[in-house]
């Protein structure tokens, strides 16, 4: 391991050591308002520098979440600069994934006929680099306007396949699958050029497991909620992972979601299901990612694996905070919010 690789390896682990602990989540769950949540984060956690001069009084939920996302991406960016041979590719992955998250967020708003205006939460330095016209996105009121805003971006070709005339509801699950296929194709191509072969194999093995569960749950969703035919489901499978083609074909051809579950549970990678506590299948992918990424933070010697694992764990922490903020905003019982947290 080079000196720079060792530096990023130790820095990522040090940052992970400052993560929110159980006592923090307990305290945050007891906060009665969004300003209370912000005040706790500023005074007691590593988010002390996330809010600049912003005052918690009158803090809007959307701005609060935007500041948290910006802080997190800045943390990733700082870490990536320590290891240029790996960092640039991982930084590109983070930027790409952030754009996809924004696309899915606005499509969800359009599907729900939400009358609120879209406010992008992309951090400023990514907003400067993105090919997406975020100001144009903020003005869209329907899918046709959305398509016009993204037509000349890397996402235009995929999104233009789903015309507003053909679909009563925007097929978000299918669109998300296609966007993630492209994301992982780029990431795996970058991994092949990273570091030593043994390190690459460890990172690929980790991501393969994550993708296996994403494919598994996508198949169930497409089958259960959209009654999608096997051929179409097969076209949305991310072309990586440990699951064999015959297994994926069997899942696609299964008649029920339960049959898909039984096929997965009978595979080697599917045995993780019994080792993870979850209340519904939607939680399973996040719980598996958390379990594997946390293991990597303690036991992996690969800088690239540690970096990706750290990023995934930070994204899960942000998800937890968004759940807590939403719960405080809408006065949801803390026992309900606690069930949504992964830590």
Residue, then its C-alpha position, 0 to 999 in steps of 0.5 A: x500500500x502506498x503512502x497516499x493509499x495508507x493516508x486515505x485508508x486511515x483518514x476514512x476510518x478516522x471519519x467513520x469513527x466520528x459517525x453518529x452513535x446510538x446515544x446520538x440517535x436516541x437524543x435526536x429521536x427525542x427532539x421535538x422540532x426541526x430546529x431542535x434536531x439542527x441544534x443537537x447536530x451542531x452542538x454534539x456531532x461531527x456536523x458542527x461545521x455543516x451549517x455555516x452561519x445558518x441559524x436553526x430558528x426558522x430553518x426550512x426542512x428542505x434547506x436543512x437537508x440540502x446543507x446536510x447533503x452538501x456537507x456530506x459530498x464535501x467530505x467525500x470530495x476531501x477524502x478523494x483528493x488524498x488518493x488521486x489514482x482511486x479518488x477521481x473515479x470515486x468522485x465521479x461515481x459520487x457525482x453521477x449517483x447524486x444526479x440520479x438521486x435528484x432525477x428520481x426525486x423530481x420524477x417522484x414529485x411529478x408522479x405524485x402531482x406535488x404542487x410544491x416547486x422542486x428545489x435541487x439539493x445538489x451541493x454547489x461544487x457538483x452543481x457547477x460540474x453537472x450537465x443538467x440544467x438545475x435551474x430548468x429543472x426547478x421550473x418543470x411542471x410535467x414530464x415533457x418539460x422535464x425531458x426537455x431539461x435533460x435532453x442533452x445530458x448523459x441521461x437524455x437517451x434513457x429518459x426519452x424512451x418513456x414518453x408521457x403519452x404512453x405512460x399514465x404514471x412515470x415508471x420510476x422503478x424501471x427508469x431507476x434500474x436503467x440509470x443504475x445499470x449505466x452507473x455500475x457499468x462506469x464504476x466497474x470499468x473504473x475499478x478495473x483500472x484501480x490499484x492492485x488486483x487483490x484490492x480490485x477483487x475485494x471491492x468487486x466482491x463487495x459491490x457484487x453482493x450489493x448488486x445481487x440484492x438490488x437485482x433481487x428486490x427490483x425483480x420483486x418490485x417489477x413483478x409485484x407492483x407493475x406486473x412486468x413481463x419476464x423479458x422486460x424485467x430481464x432487461x433491467x437487471x444490472x449486469x454484474x453480481x454473483x447470481x448466475x444467469x440461470x438463477x436470475x432467469x428463474x426469478x424473472x420467470x417466477x409467477x409470484x414474489x414469494x417464489x422469487x424470494x424462495x429462489x434467492x434464499x436458496x442461493x449462497x448470497x441469499x443466505x445473508x437474508x437469515x443473518x439480517x434483521x428487517x421488517x419488510x423487503x424494502x429494508x433488506x437491501x439497505x441492511x445488507x449494504x450496511x452489514x457488509x460496509x461496516x464489516x469492511x471498515x473494520x477488516x478490509x485492507x483495501x483503500x478503495x473498498x474502505x472508501x466506497x464502504x465509508x461513502x455507503x455508510x455516510x449515505x445511510x446515516x444521511x437517510x437516517x437523518x432525513x427520516x428524523x427530520x421528516x418525523x420532527x417536522x410532521x410530529x410522527x411518533x418516535x417509535x415509528x421513526x426508529x423502525x426506519x433507522x439503520x445503524 
